[in-house]
Amino acid sequence: MEESPQLSFSSLQSGVRDAISKVLEVTLQDRKYDASSIEEWSDAICSQTLAALRSISGSFKYTVTCVLTQKTGGGFHTSSAACYEPSTDGCVVERWENQSILAIVVVFGCSL
């Protein structure tokens, strides 16, 4: 029996970016930075993004991280690293902002 070719995460990246952007927009669009709400918002962003990813493809294990920070004019730096198979796995980083919030969502997709 012939094995079917593995799906590549790179073929899904456009849809993944769209899904992340939609979740961020719905969750944060009319919000002003509020430190007491950050945990709730970041949990919602991660869980809704994960649900959207599963509907795009169940052929991957996903890791979703979300960073929310107040826009104050200061710098913000972050980095991520992973060891994965580039022919099947991948990563998407999506940045979103409004007047008072900067959001960065990182998704790693690793083929099952």
N, C-alpha and C positions, 0 to 999 in steps of 0.2 A: 504494500500500500504506500502510495506516495504521500509525503508530508506536504501540507499546504504551506506556502511561504508565510513567514511571520510578518505581521503588520508592523510598520515602522512608526514610531512616535512622530518623526518629522512630517509624515503625511497628515498628521492630525493637528499640527501646531496652529494653523489658522483658526480652526474651530475651537481649540483650547483658548487661544487669545480672545476670541469673541465671547466665549462663555465667561471667562474671568472678567472682562470688561462689563458685561451685562450684570453680573453679580455685584460688582463694585458700584456701578451706576445706581442700581436699585437700592442697595444698602446705604450708600453714602451721599447720594446726589444733593439732597437738601439739608444735609447735616452741617452743624458747626462743631468744631472740636470740643469734646466734653470728656475729660479724663475718666469720669465715672461710667461712661458708656463704652469705652474702648474695648474692654473684655467681651462684652456682649456683641459688639459689631465685628470684632475679629473672629469670634467663634462662629457667627452667622456666615461671614465671608468664607471661612474655611469649609464649613459643612455644606454650604450651598454650592461652592465650587466643586467639592468632591462629588456631590450628587450629579452635577452637570457633566463632570468628567466620566463618571460611570455610564451615563446615558450616551456619551459619545463613543466610548469603547470600553468593554469589560475585559479587554485583553492585556491590561497593564495594572501593575501596582502603582498607586499614586501617593506622593507626599506633597502636601500643600502647606505652605507657610505664609503668614500675612503679617506685615509690619505696618502699623498705623502710627503716625507721629503728627504733632502739631506743626504747622508751617509758621516759623518764626523768623525766617530769613537766614537762619544758621545752616550749616552744612549737615548732611546726613550721608553716611557711608555704610554699606553692608556688602557682604560677600557670601557666596555659597560654593560648596565643592561637593562633587560626587564622583564615584568610580562606577561607570556603567558601560554597556556595549553600544557604541555610537551608531551601529547599523540598525538597531531596533529601539533603543531607549533615547530619552532626551529630556530637555529642560525648556521651560518657558518662563520668562520674567515679564510681568506686566506692571506698569506704573500708572497711577491714576491720582489726580489731585483736584481739589476745589480751592476756594479762598482760604480755608483754614486747616485742611487735612491733606497729608501726603500718604498715599497707600502704595505698598509694593507687595505683590503676590508672586511667589515662586512656586512652580509646579515641576516636580520630577516625575517622569513616567518611565517605569521599568517593565519590560515585556515579561509576561508570565511564562 
